[in-house]
């Protein structure tokens, strides 16, 4: 299996994982708090939907503008809307011919990233947000070992400094990681999530 096919497979599994939790949400859940500071479940789903849509367009090599990545109000059926967006991004990256294709992500700067890097970014985002969704609606999340290891490998690459972490950024500053923390918990802690949320 090539490097691109490996990361593409991991990305697709991460998106499916988040979809399995998102499709269990109901309109009655939308006001629930989430581990994303200040975000309700509605805010989180809206963010994830626009991310999937934005990455799907970016996978074609097209350049988008920042305004196209702004979250929008949810439809009357947020779960179905999420499933459609998730399917779109997996399908879009399935058509990417090589890992070096330039992917433009205006939220992350003015230079292009490789398709492999873009897939890695969304892989860890979907794993962590799947956990956010699961905690918000209080359902279990089963992350297989290979996917957990892939997410951790990406989390270890994310810079942890005040210029790129904290309010207004994708992740908070990292938290201390215990030696006996699970692979998923290490990823969460490195990216500023407490596995004990909401306590």
N, C-alpha and C positions, 0 to 999 in steps of 0.2 A: 504494500500500500504506500503510495507516494505521500509526501508531507502535506500536499494540498488535500488529497482525499482523506487523510487522517483528521486534519483540522475541520474539514467540511463535514465529516461524519460526526465529530464531537459537537460541532455547532448545531447540526440538525437534531441531535439527541437533546441538547440543552434547550432548544426551542420547543421540542415536543414535551420536555419536562415542565416547562413553564405553562404550556398550553393545557396539560393535564390538570394543573391547579386552576388556571384561569377559567376553564370551562365549568368548574365547580362553584364559581362565584354567582351570586344572584343580585338583582337590583337592590335588594334589602341590605346587602353587605357594603354598598358603595361608600357609606359614611364611616366605616370602620377605620380605626387608626392602623398604621403600618410601621414597620421598623425604619422607614424612610422619614426622617425628622420633618414634621409638619405636613406630611402627605397623608391623605385618606386613600382608601382603596381605589376610589374613582381617579384620583390624581395619578396613582401608580399605573393603573391600567391605561390611562390616556397617554402617559409617558411611554410605556412599553409599545403601545400600538403605533405611535408616531415614529419610534425608533425602528421598529420592524419595517415600516413603510419607507423610511428614509434610507435604511441600509439596502432595501430591495432596489430602489432607484440607483443608489450609489454602485451597486454590484454591476450595473450595465456600463459603468465608466462615466456616466453623466455627472456633471457638477451641479449640485443643488446650492441654494442659498439658505442662510441660517433661519430665515422666517419659515421655511418649509418644514423645519424640525420642531416648531412650536407645538406643544400639545393642544388638542382641540377638544371641544365638548364631546362626550360619549354619545353613541346612538342609544336607541331604546333597548338594544340587545348587546350590551358590552361584551359578553362572552363570545357571541358569534362574530362580532367585529374583531375581537382579538384573534380568534381562530383564523379568520380570513387573512389578517395581516401577517400572522405567523407562517401560514402556508405560502404567502407571497415571498417572504424573505428566503425561506428554504429553497423554493423553486428558482428564485433569481440566482442564488449562489451555486445551484446545481449546474447552471449554464456557464459559469466562469471557467474559461479554458485553462488558465494557469494561475499559480499563486502570486505572480508578480504583476498582475493587472493593477493599474492605478485606481485606487478607490478614494474619492474625495469626501471627507467628513468635516464639514465646516465647524461643527461644535468643538473639534479637537485641533483646529489650526488651519493654516493656509497652505499646507503642503499635502500632497497625496500620500496615502498609506498603501501597502500592498494588500491584495485580497486576503492573503494568509493572515496578516495582522488584523485586518478588519473582522475576519471570522473569529479570531481569538478574542478580540474586544467584546464581540457580542456573545460569545460563548460564556465568558465569565459573568457578563451582565445578566444573561438569562438564568444562569444557575443561582446567582445571588437574589435576583428578583423573584425567582420561583420560591425561594425560601421566604422572602418578604411576603409574598401572596399567601403562602401556606400558613405563616404565623398569623397573618391578619385574619384569616377565616378559621384558624385553629384546626388545621388538618395535617396529617403527617406528610413528610416529604422523603421519598426514597431516591437518593442519588447513588447510582452505581459507582463502584470504586474507580473505574477508568475515567468516568466523567468528572468525578471529584478531583482526581489527580490532575486532569487537564485544566480544570478551573484553578487549582492551586498554582500550577506552573505559570499561568497568566497573572494571577494575583501577586506573585513574587516579583513580577516585572514592573508593577505599577509604582511609580515614584511616590514616596510618602513625605511630602514637604508642604509647607504652608502655601506655597505658590500654586500647588495643584491639588490640594485636599482641603476639605472644609466646606462651609456654607457657600452655595453657588456652584460647587463642583460635584462630579458624579459620586465621589466617595468621601467619607470623613477620614480623619487621620486614623492610622492603625491603632489597635489596642494590643495590650500585652498578650502573648500567645503561650499558654502552658505547654510543657513538654509532652503531656499526655492528651493534648487536644486532638480530636479526630481530623481527618483531612478536610472535611467540609467546614468544621469549626475553625480550623486554621485560616481557611480562605475568608470566612466571615470576619474574623478578628483582624486579619491583615487589612481588610477593606473597611474597618471601622464599625462593624456590626457586632453586637453582643449576642451570642447564642442564647443567653438567658432572657432576651427581650420577651415580655415587657417589664420583667421585674427589675 
